[in-house]
Amino acid sequence: MRFVLIDRIVDVQPGRSLHAVKNLSLAEEYLADHFPGFPVMPGVLMLEALTQAGAWLLRDMEDFANSIILLKQAKTIKYGSFVEPGRQLELKVELISDAAPDATFKAVGVIDGQEMVKGRIILTRYNLRDKNPHLHATDASIVAGLRDLYATLRKGSVGARAISRTPEPAGVKLI
């Protein structure tokens, strides 16, 4: 993933829906060019954020069975207003149908009750080993990284993960 466009997964209803958030910060490098003097989140990245939300729902419901999940088709995508830095885009995806390898979602991105992007997306999924059995280890490596990222997104931050870990037994010295 070049851009991780989800900052936190707020809620998952396994096999049904996922609610996540994207906090848009002026520090995001693509805003320097889109547009100078009037930075806004590009529509294609709003669509990508919805795609990532749908992919996390699929991974959760299938226990990370596939290393690759891609946008196959975007239907009836409509954009509302601009998403400016300092705003939080709420991402909501609902699974409509799952005819593996494809899954269809109803998706919407909302700020303060106003729809900024919405439509239907179709995602497809597979493993690299499906075409080349020698890539089994690559699939495993990708999935391991995705599991770690998912844990962070579900708990909110690396700091929250560290706090939630079981403390060392008394008398154990940390180096």
Buried (B, 14 or more C-beta within 10 A) or exposed (E): EEEEBBBBBBEBEEEEBBBBBBEBEEEBEEBEEBEEEEBBBBBEBBBBBBBBBBBBBBBBBBEBEBBBBEBBEBEEBEBBEBBBBEBBBBBBBBBEEBEEEEBBBBBBBBBEEEEBBBBBBBBBBBBBBEEEEEBEEBBEEBBEEBEEBBEBBBBBEEEEBEEEEEEEEEEEEEE
